[in-house]
Amino acid sequence: MQVANDVISKATSSKQEQKLSYAMNAQEWRCWSNPEFLLRSFGLRLEELSDELVASILRVIEASFSTEGYRKAYAAMEINHFLGEVCDVPRIMNRRSYNFLLFGTPSTSEAWGWSLYGHHLCLSVFIKAGHISITPTFTGAEPNEIDAGQHTGTAILHKEGDLGLALMQSLSEEQQRTAQIYRQLKDPAMLQTGDLKVDRWNKDDQRHVCGAFRDNRVVPYEGVLVGNLTDKQQTRILEIVEQFVLYLPDTARRRRLEEVKKHIEETYFCWIGGFGPEDAYYFRIQSPVIVCEFDHHSGVFLTNETPAKFHTHTICRAPNGGDYGNALRSRDEQVP
């Protein structure tokens, strides 16, 4: 709470403070998106701020997250900076090309929160009286590992991808056929029209169904029912989910995983693409309380025309109106 108040106190002008602060029920909670160019100029842009103010904002993120979660978020920023250097567009993509918004007044008892959004990192954090909710989140990387320079070896999104592939490969052939809803990442069947198959691929989100501006979207369950899998495979599902909720502090993350486990019998796992060691792929874990999407994308700044394992997007949502901490909000705090 104090670190968030430090951000307010370090705002160097009334205009900065005004741009930073929003009401708890402000629609700007929903303004996040992933493009490298700035579509919506809400909050404060980190690259326009003093080093001192940026450091304070980073301390808010660090204080809100688990140690591993903060490392993951900062790694996404570093990889974005690396991509800007590789493509010689450092003013478009760098470790500060993100917008930060503060909602409500930081407090130990009343509701407040913050949002950070930019290329390959969008985070929505709601806090109230010791409870914390962190959805929706978008975490991506192109490439997903730095292979040169000071931060060589910085990498993200490998573990969740590897765990997902191992799970798919562990299914029986019949279960794999059920889980694999499309054989190709841009399958001709996705482009058919009709009642059952409409708009399953688009240039920006590709296979994602729960991306930006799709709050409260009703997504039908697809794939194999996790309740029919072995105990070991169900444990693997929870291991994957943990990587998607890694931002949560340790105690909150444990409780979130317990909540997901309670619904394991009504959880579904679906897959798009091949599942050989070199294949790119998409998968989704979906239940009444969580949606986790993992997708390998074609190149935007790099040259791969087809999806490859070094460009990854992930999304985590709380379905049934649960994003932005809505389950913890009073009526007048709800996001319209």
NORDABEL-V792029 format. One record per pair of residues at least 12 apart in sequence whose ideal C-beta (glycine too) atoms are under 7 Angstrom apart, sorted by the first residue. I is the first residue (numbers start at 1). J is the second residue. D is the distance in whole Angstrom. If there is no record, write none. Layout:
i=(I | I)
j=(J | J)
d=(D | D)
This chain:
i=(1 | 1 | 1 | 3 | 3 | 3 | 3 | 4 | 4 | 4 | 5 | 6 | 7 | 7 | 7 | 7 | 7 | 8 | 10 | 10 | 10 | 11 | 12 | 16 | 19 | 19 | 20 | 20 | 20 | 20 | 21 | 22 | 22 | 22 | 24 | 24 | 24 | 24 | 25 | 25 | 25 | 25 | 25 | 26 | 27 | 27 | 28 | 28 | 29 | 29 | 29 | 29 | 29 | 30 | 30 | 32 | 32 | 32 | 32 | 32 | 33 | 33 | 34 | 34 | 34 | 34 | 34 | 34 | 35 | 36 | 36 | 36 | 37 | 42 | 42 | 43 | 43 | 43 | 44 | 44 | 45 | 46 | 46 | 46 | 47 | 47 | 47 | 54 | 57 | 60 | 61 | 61 | 64 | 65 | 65 | 66 | 66 | 66 | 66 | 66 | 66 | 68 | 69 | 69 | 69 | 72 | 72 | 72 | 73 | 73 | 73 | 75 | 75 | 76 | 76 | 76 | 76 | 76 | 77 | 77 | 78 | 78 | 78 | 78 | 79 | 79 | 79 | 79 | 80 | 80 | 80 | 80 | 80 | 80 | 81 | 81 | 81 | 82 | 82 | 82 | 83 | 83 | 87 | 93 | 97 | 97 | 98 | 98 | 98 | 98 | 99 | 99 | 100 | 100 | 101 | 101 | 102 | 109 | 111 | 111 | 111 | 112 | 113 | 113 | 113 | 113 | 120 | 120 | 120 | 121 | 122 | 122 | 123 | 123 | 124 | 124 | 126 | 126 | 126 | 128 | 128 | 131 | 132 | 132 | 132 | 133 | 133 | 134 | 134 | 135 | 135 | 135 | 135 | 135 | 136 | 136 | 136 | 136 | 137 | 137 | 138 | 139 | 139 | 139 | 140 | 140 | 140 | 141 | 141 | 141 | 142 | 142 | 142 | 142 | 143 | 143 | 143 | 144 | 144 | 144 | 144 | 144 | 157 | 157 | 159 | 160 | 160 | 160 | 160 | 160 | 161 | 161 | 163 | 163 | 163 | 164 | 164 | 164 | 165 | 165 | 166 | 167 | 167 | 167 | 167 | 168 | 168 | 168 | 169 | 170 | 171 | 175 | 178 | 178 | 179 | 179 | 179 | 179 | 179 | 180 | 181 | 181 | 181 | 181 | 181 | 182 | 184 | 185 | 185 | 185 | 185 | 185 | 185 | 186 | 206 | 206 | 207 | 207 | 207 | 208 | 208 | 208 | 208 | 210 | 210 | 210 | 210 | 211 | 215 | 216 | 219 | 219 | 221 | 221 | 222 | 222 | 223 | 223 | 223 | 223 | 224 | 224 | 225 | 226 | 226 | 226 | 226 | 227 | 227 | 227 | 234 | 237 | 237 | 237 | 238 | 238 | 238 | 240 | 240 | 241 | 241 | 241 | 241 | 241 | 242 | 244 | 244 | 244 | 245 | 259 | 260 | 260 | 260 | 263 | 263 | 263 | 266 | 266 | 267 | 267 | 267 | 268 | 269 | 269 | 270 | 270 | 271 | 280 | 280 | 280 | 280 | 281 | 282 | 282 | 282 | 288 | 288 | 289 | 290 | 291 | 291 | 292 | 293 | 293 | 294 | 295 | 296 | 296 | 296 | 296 | 297 | 297 | 299)
j=(106 | 107 | 108 | 56 | 59 | 60 | 63 | 60 | 102 | 106 | 106 | 56 | 53 | 56 | 57 | 60 | 102 | 20 | 52 | 53 | 56 | 53 | 50 | 44 | 43 | 44 | 43 | 44 | 101 | 102 | 102 | 101 | 102 | 103 | 103 | 104 | 111 | 333 | 332 | 333 | 334 | 335 | 336 | 103 | 335 | 336 | 42 | 101 | 103 | 115 | 124 | 324 | 335 | 215 | 335 | 115 | 117 | 122 | 124 | 212 | 117 | 212 | 119 | 120 | 122 | 138 | 140 | 212 | 119 | 92 | 93 | 119 | 92 | 99 | 101 | 99 | 100 | 101 | 99 | 100 | 99 | 96 | 98 | 100 | 94 | 96 | 97 | 96 | 100 | 114 | 73 | 116 | 125 | 247 | 249 | 246 | 247 | 248 | 249 | 250 | 253 | 246 | 246 | 247 | 248 | 139 | 156 | 246 | 121 | 123 | 247 | 154 | 156 | 120 | 121 | 139 | 141 | 156 | 95 | 121 | 95 | 146 | 151 | 154 | 141 | 146 | 154 | 156 | 93 | 94 | 95 | 97 | 119 | 120 | 93 | 94 | 95 | 146 | 149 | 151 | 142 | 301 | 301 | 119 | 118 | 119 | 116 | 117 | 118 | 121 | 117 | 118 | 114 | 116 | 114 | 115 | 114 | 129 | 128 | 329 | 333 | 127 | 125 | 126 | 127 | 325 | 139 | 140 | 141 | 139 | 137 | 138 | 137 | 247 | 136 | 324 | 324 | 325 | 328 | 325 | 328 | 328 | 248 | 249 | 252 | 325 | 328 | 247 | 248 | 316 | 317 | 318 | 322 | 323 | 315 | 316 | 317 | 323 | 247 | 316 | 315 | 156 | 157 | 314 | 312 | 313 | 314 | 156 | 157 | 312 | 300 | 301 | 302 | 311 | 302 | 310 | 311 | 156 | 157 | 158 | 310 | 312 | 312 | 314 | 243 | 240 | 243 | 244 | 294 | 314 | 294 | 312 | 236 | 239 | 240 | 240 | 283 | 294 | 275 | 281 | 236 | 233 | 236 | 237 | 240 | 271 | 275 | 283 | 275 | 233 | 224 | 224 | 223 | 224 | 223 | 224 | 269 | 270 | 271 | 271 | 222 | 223 | 270 | 271 | 272 | 272 | 273 | 207 | 272 | 273 | 280 | 282 | 307 | 201 | 295 | 297 | 272 | 282 | 295 | 293 | 295 | 313 | 315 | 291 | 293 | 315 | 317 | 315 | 323 | 321 | 286 | 291 | 268 | 286 | 268 | 270 | 268 | 269 | 270 | 271 | 268 | 269 | 268 | 264 | 267 | 268 | 269 | 264 | 265 | 266 | 264 | 267 | 269 | 285 | 257 | 260 | 261 | 285 | 292 | 257 | 260 | 285 | 290 | 292 | 257 | 292 | 314 | 316 | 316 | 289 | 287 | 289 | 290 | 287 | 288 | 289 | 287 | 288 | 285 | 286 | 287 | 286 | 283 | 285 | 283 | 284 | 283 | 296 | 307 | 308 | 309 | 296 | 294 | 295 | 296 | 319 | 320 | 318 | 318 | 317 | 319 | 316 | 314 | 315 | 314 | 313 | 308 | 309 | 311 | 312 | 311 | 313 | 311)
d=(5 | 6 | 5 | 7 | 5 | 5 | 5 | 5 | 7 | 4 | 5 | 5 | 7 | 5 | 6 | 6 | 7 | 7 | 6 | 5 | 5 | 7 | 7 | 6 | 6 | 6 | 6 | 5 | 7 | 5 | 5 | 6 | 7 | 5 | 5 | 4 | 6 | 5 | 7 | 6 | 6 | 6 | 6 | 6 | 7 | 6 | 5 | 6 | 7 | 6 | 6 | 5 | 5 | 6 | 7 | 6 | 4 | 4 | 7 | 6 | 7 | 4 | 6 | 6 | 6 | 6 | 7 | 6 | 7 | 6 | 5 | 4 | 7 | 6 | 6 | 4 | 5 | 4 | 7 | 5 | 6 | 4 | 5 | 6 | 6 | 4 | 6 | 6 | 5 | 6 | 6 | 7 | 5 | 5 | 7 | 7 | 7 | 6 | 5 | 6 | 6 | 5 | 5 | 4 | 7 | 7 | 6 | 6 | 6 | 7 | 7 | 5 | 5 | 5 | 4 | 6 | 6 | 6 | 4 | 6 | 6 | 7 | 5 | 5 | 5 | 6 | 6 | 7 | 5 | 7 | 7 | 7 | 5 | 5 | 7 | 5 | 4 | 5 | 7 | 7 | 6 | 6 | 5 | 6 | 5 | 6 | 5 | 7 | 3 | 7 | 6 | 6 | 7 | 5 | 6 | 5 | 5 | 5 | 4 | 6 | 5 | 6 | 5 | 4 | 6 | 7 | 7 | 4 | 6 | 6 | 7 | 4 | 6 | 7 | 6 | 6 | 6 | 3 | 6 | 7 | 5 | 5 | 7 | 7 | 5 | 4 | 6 | 5 | 6 | 6 | 6 | 4 | 7 | 5 | 7 | 7 | 5 | 5 | 6 | 5 | 5 | 7 | 7 | 5 | 6 | 4 | 7 | 5 | 6 | 6 | 6 | 6 | 6 | 4 | 7 | 4 | 7 | 6 | 5 | 7 | 6 | 5 | 4 | 6 | 5 | 6 | 4 | 7 | 6 | 7 | 6 | 7 | 6 | 6 | 5 | 6 | 5 | 6 | 6 | 7 | 7 | 6 | 5 | 7 | 7 | 5 | 5 | 7 | 6 | 6 | 7 | 5 | 7 | 5 | 5 | 4 | 6 | 6 | 5 | 5 | 5 | 6 | 5 | 7 | 6 | 5 | 7 | 7 | 6 | 5 | 6 | 7 | 5 | 6 | 6 | 6 | 6 | 4 | 5 | 5 | 6 | 7 | 6 | 5 | 6 | 5 | 5 | 6 | 6 | 6 | 7 | 7 | 4 | 6 | 6 | 4 | 5 | 5 | 3 | 7 | 7 | 5 | 6 | 6 | 4 | 7 | 6 | 6 | 4 | 7 | 6 | 7 | 7 | 6 | 6 | 7 | 6 | 6 | 7 | 7 | 5 | 6 | 6 | 6 | 6 | 4 | 7 | 4 | 7 | 6 | 7 | 6 | 5 | 4 | 5 | 5 | 6 | 6 | 7 | 7 | 4 | 5 | 7 | 6 | 7 | 5 | 5 | 4 | 4 | 6 | 6 | 6 | 7 | 4 | 7 | 7 | 6 | 7 | 6 | 4 | 5 | 5 | 6 | 4 | 5 | 5 | 6 | 6 | 7 | 6 | 4 | 6 | 6)
